Amino acid sequence: MGDKLKISKRTVEDYRERILIKTKAKNSVGIVLYALRHDLFKI
């Protein structure tokens, strides 16, 4: 993902960690569920 956005792997990891904390998610699935529940992403 970082390659497509032209940012480092570490930056991606930092952003992911912040999102986990803010959404109170335990993993990536939790982030996706949060996004779906809050209409941040639609299938």
Phi and psi in degrees as a GROMACS rama.xvg file:
@    title "Ramachandran Plot"
@    xaxis  label "Phi"
@    yaxis  label "Psi"
@TYPE xy
-60.4855  -35.5792  GLY-2
-62.3412  -43.591  ASP-3
-65.7273  -34.2945  LYS-4
-91.6047  -4.02482  LEU-5
60.844  41.4167  LYS-6
-128.579  162.107  ILE-7
-75.0989  159.929  SER-8
-59.812  -38.7708  LYS-9
-62.756  -39.0721  ARG-10
-63.6953  -42.9861  THR-11
-60.8755  -44.5585  VAL-12
-62.5289  -40.9658  GLU-13
-63.0047  -46.332  ASP-14
-61.8912  -42.928  TYR-15
-61.1284  -42.9082  ARG-16
-62.8065  -42.0029  GLU-17
-63.3875  -40.7468  ARG-18
-64.4506  -42.1463  ILE-19
-57.465  -44.6428  LEU-20
-66.6728  -47.529  ILE-21
-66.4879  -33.9696  LYS-22
-91.4217  -6.79463  THR-23
58.6027  31.6843  LYS-24
-86.8098  154.382  ALA-25
-95.8741  -19.2816  LYS-26
-161.321  -175.162  ASN-27
-62.5779  -35.5321  SER-28
-61.8646  -40.7467  VAL-29
-61.8273  -36.9692  GLY-30
-65.3405  -44.4971  ILE-31
-63.1718  -44.245  VAL-32
-62.0126  -41.3776  LEU-33
-59.4731  -46.9523  TYR-34
-60.7876  -42.5517  ALA-35
-66.605  -43.4434  LEU-36
-64.9984  -29.3984  ARG-37
-103.97  17.2169  HIS-38
53.7891  37.2889  ASP-39
-90.0352  -15.0646  LEU-40
-150.411  136.65  PHE-41
-121.952  144.25  LYS-42
